[in-house]
Amino acid sequence: MTARYIAHLDMDAFYASVELLRYPQLRGQPVVVGGRRRAAGIDPADQAIPRLRDYSGRGVITTATYEARALGVHSGMGLMKAARLAPDALLLPADFDQYRRYSRLFKDAVRALAPQIEDRGIDEIYIDLSDLVMTGAAEGAPDPWARARGAAVDLQRAVREATGLSCSIGVTPNKLLSKIASELEKPGGITLLRETDIATRIWPLPVRKINGIGPKADARLETLGIRTIGELAQADAALLAEHFGKSYGAWMHEAAHGRDERPVVTFSEPKSISRETTFENDLHPVRDRERLSRIFTDLCVKVAADLQRKGYAGRTIGLKLRYDNFRTVTRDCTIDAPTQDAATIRRAAGACLKRVPLDQRIRLLGVRVGALSIAGTQTRDDAQS
């Protein structure tokens, strides 16, 4: 089998690091990013950035600096709970438009050096370095793993030059191991891991470090006396199949041994493009109608901009609404021709809105465009319908 050199690049505390570019005076301090950015944001020259203790609402942490994480707070934690753990931590509102911009910048920088990338989210990608590494080896460079380290160093440098941000990279024979490896020496680390390193570097780790083993599976494994990846590797495959099902149990066994044949998928067509927002305080459909209307229009404008930037148009316009009792409703409609126009999306989504009851306070609003096609590739049937 041809050797593979797969990298997982993970940006370090991505959202927080982007914010620290804007507020460099906060470096080295515990900073939490969460909640929504106000229209004008916070003046970077203003030193009176709020403390977590002063927060009231139901927002959650988007990310935190490593100094804040040392105090016990983490992404997904409620801001009110975090305030009890780290009352003096500084609180900055999230700015997802900026995060998306920096995401494009770092991915473009990587793609210029190593084009075989799989986009896994706003702050992480897989990179197939195999051709780059083996070409260098054929040209008389040091052993392939030294070449892989050199490629990782070059990628880190390119990301920093393009964004001012740091990233951590794991390089292993497959995606599963690389995902784990990129976490081992954060922040700013490079971890190379061969198959012969699995027993010493991977097996001592807790099973939850395997991407695909969540909290529920972790708890069930613990009842079986399995806490580490090494213990999972030594477990009887039949026992795992009995407790987790044939397919998932077999996958667990393979994953614990570091086996993963998945390729780096360099492109996949999106099924839909959407934007949504959760309000820090529930909005009333009548008393807050004007504010809801502005937010609704802004979501449609942003979805249209996403479609235009990615080169898609769509025919199915959808609405998502969640009430204060957490009941969620969706409605959609199909228009005559694919669109990426904000006004057209707004009209169609508004028609969907008329089909949902507006008798409760609202906590979430979203707009989606599906049935996508490449913009400008409308068929003759579409044009005549």
N, C-alpha and C positions, 0 to 999 in steps of 0.2 A: 504494500500500500504506500502511495506517495505521502511523504511527510507533509503535515500541515502546520502552519504557523498562524494562529488566529489570535487577534488582539481584541480586548474589550477596553475601550476608552471611556472613562467616567469622569465628568467634570467634578471638581472638588467643591462641595457646598455651593452648588451653582448659583442659585438665586441670591444667597447671601453674598457671594463673591461679586456678583454683578452690582449689588447695592453698595458694596465697599468701594467700588470704583467711583461711585457718585459721592460717597461720604467717607473719604480716606481717613478722616480724623477718628473714625470708629474702629480702625484696625486694632486687633488685640483685645477687644472688649466683647463681652457676651451680647450678641445681637440676634434678635428673633425677627423673622419676616413672616407676616401673616395679616389677614384682614384685607380690606380693599383700599386701593390708593384713591385719595380724594382728587377732585378735579385738578387742583393746583399742585398736589403732592406736598412735599416738605422742602423748604428752602435749604439746600445744602449748606448755606452759610449760617443757618440758624442752629445754634448749639442746643436749643431746648427740645431735643428729640424725646418723645414720651418714654417713660419707663413702663415695663410690663405691669407693674403694680397698679397703674392708673387705668388699665384697660377694663372695659365692661362691654359685654356682647358675647356672641357664640361663635366667633371666628376660630379657626384652627391654624396651627403653625404650618406654613409652607416649607420653610427650612430654617436652619439656625447655624450660626458660626460654630466652629469647633469649641470655642470657649464657652458658648452657651450649652452645647451638648454635654460638656463636662459637668454641668449643674443638673443634668437629668432630664432636660427637655429634648424633644425630637419632633420630626415632621409628623403631622397627623394628630398631634396632641392638641386638645382644646386650649385656647389662650388663657382662659380663666384658671385652668388647672396648672398651666405652666407658670402663671403669675405667683402661685403658692410656692413653687419650687425655686423660681429665680425672679423674685420681685424686682431686682435692680437691673435686670436685662433690658436693653434698649429695644424698642419696637418700631419696625419700619413696615409700611404697607407694601403689599406685593404689586409689581408692575410687570404684567405678563407680556405686554408689547415689547418692553426692553429685553426680557428673557428670550423671547422668540428671535429678536434681532441678533443677540449674541450667540444663540444656538446656530443660526444660519452662518454666522461668521466662523465659528470654530469648525463646523462641518465642511465648509468650503476650503478652509485651510488644510484640513486632513485630506480631502479629496484631491487637492492639487499634488499631493505626494503619493497617496495610496488610494486609487479610485474605487477599489473593491470594498465598499462600505455598506453596512446594513443599518438603517436608521431605526433605533429602538426607543426613541423618545427625545424630549427636549434637551437632555443632558448626557446621553450615552449613545454609543455606536459600537458595532462590531466591525473589525477590519480584517480582511484576508490578506496577510502579508506574504503568503507562500511564494508567489511569483517573484516578488521583490527580494525575498531572502535567498531563494534558490538561484536567481540570476546573479546575485552578488557572490554566492558561493562558487558558481561556475566561472566567474571572472577572477578567481583566486583570492577572494576576501577570506577573512578568518572563518572559523567554523560557523555553521548556520545560526546557532543560538547567539553568537556574538554579533552576527549581522542583524538578527532580530532585535537585540538590545539597541544597536545603533539606529535602527529604524524607529524604535520607540522614542529614543532621545530626540530624533529629528521631528517626530510628531509633536512631542511636548513643546519643543522650541517653536514650532510653527503656530501652535495654538496660542502660546503666550504672546508671540509677536502680533498675532491677528486680533487678540481680545484683551490682553493683559491679565488673563486668568490662568490658573493651574489646573492640571488634570492628572489622574492616575491611570496607569495602563498595566493590564495583565496580558502576557503573551504565553499561550499554551497550545497543545495540539487541537483543542476544540473550544466551542463556545461555552459549554457548561463550566469547564475549568477556568477559562479566562474571566468569566463573570465573577467567580470567587476570588481569583488572583488579584483583580484590580482593586479589591477592598483590603488586601492584606497590608499594604504599606502606605495608606492614605495619611496626609495629603501629599501630592506631588511625587508619588512613588512609581517605580517600574519594577514589576515582579515577573520573572521568567520562571516557568514551571514545566518540567518535563514529566513524562509518565513515571519515570523512576522516583520523582519527588512526591508522588501522591501519598505514600504511606507516612512520610515525615511532615509534610506541609498541610495536607488536606484532611487526613483521617482524624487528627486531634480536634478538629473544629466541630462545633455543634451542628446537628443535622439541619437546622433552619438556615444555615449558610448556603444550602443548595437551592438555587432558584427553582421554585416549583413545589417546595415543601413549606406550606404555610403554618400558621399557628395551630389550627385544628389537627393537622397531620402530626405536627411536632408533639402536641399533647398526647395523642394516641400512641406515638412511638415511645414516649417516656413511660407510659403504662406497661410497655413491653420490656422496659429496662434498656431502651436504646436512646442514647443521648448524643453520641458523637457520630460523625460520618464513618469512622472506623468500625464502630459497633454495628452500624447499619450494613456495612460491607460484609461483615462476618455473620450477619443474620441469615437464617434459613430462608431461601427464596419462597418456599412453600408457606412459611409462616407469614411472610409479607403479603402473599397473594390471598391468604385466608382472611387477613384483617383489612386489606386495602383494595381487594379486587385483583384479578389476574393482570390486567394491563398496568394499572398504577403501581402495583407491587413489583412487577418485573422492571418497570422504569426506575423505581427507587433503587433496586439492587444494582442495575447498570450504572446509575448516576453515582452511587457511592463508590464504585470502582473507577470513576472518572471517564466513563465511556459515553461518547456523544458524537454521532455521525452527521448531525445537521449541518447543511452548508450555510455559508454567509449569503443571505438573500439580498441582492443588490437593488432590487426594485419590486414594488408591489403597488397595484392600482388601489387608491383609497375607495371605499364604498360610499363614504359620505364625508362632508366637512361641516363642522358645527362649532358654535360658540354658546356658552351658557354662563350665567352668573348666579351665585348664591348671595342673598342679601344678608348683611349682618343683623338687620332688624326686619321682621316681616313687614311687607307693604300692603296697604289696604287698596283693593281694586277701585274704590271710589275716591276716598280721601287722598290717596297717593297716585291718582290717575295720571297726572301730568308727568311726575317723575318716572312712573312705569313706562309711559309712552316714550320718553327720551331714552331710557335704557333699552327698550325694545328696538327702537330705530338704530341705536348704536350697535347692537348685536347684529342686526341685518347688514349694516355698513361694514362691519368687521368680517362677517362671513363672505360678503361679496369681495372684499379686498383679498381674503385668503384664496378664494377661487381664482381671481385674476392673477395673483402671484404664482399659483401652482399650475395655471393653464387649464382649468376645468370649468365646465358649466353643468348645471343640473336641472332636472325637470320636476323632481319631487321636493316640495318645500314642507318642512315639518316644524311643529311647535312642541316644546316641552314645558310643562308647568307643574311645580310642586307646591302644595298648600302647606299651611302651618301645622297640620296634623300629619305631615309627611306623605300624604297620598299624592301620587304622581299621575298626571294624565298627559297623553300625547295625541296630537292630531296632525294629519298631513294631507296634502292635496297635490295633484299632478297638473302642471301647466302645459300649454300647447308646445312650447319649444324650450330647449335648454337655455338657462340664463346664468349670468354672473353679475347681473345688474342689481344694485342695492334697492332701488325703488320697486322693481318687480318682485324681489324677494320680500320686501316689506308689505306689499299689497297682498301677496299670497299668504304670508304668515299671519297678517291681520285677519284674513278670511278664516283661517284656522282658529284664531283666537275667539271669533264669534261663536264657535261651536263648543266652547267649554264653559261650564258654569263659573261665574265670577262672584261667588257669594261667601268666600273665605279669604283670609289674609294669605299672601303669597310669599314663599321663601326662596323660590328658584324660578328662573326664566331662561329658556334656551331656544335657539333657532338652528335648524339643520337643513342642509341641502343634499339630497341624495340622487340616485339614478344618474350618476356622473358620466360625462363624456368629455373627450378632449375638446376644448373650445375651438370653434371653427370647423368641426367635422360633422355638422348637422347633415343628416341624410335627406334625400329628396322626399321621402315619405314624411319626415318630420316637417319639412318646409311646406308641404302641401296640406298637412292635416289641419 
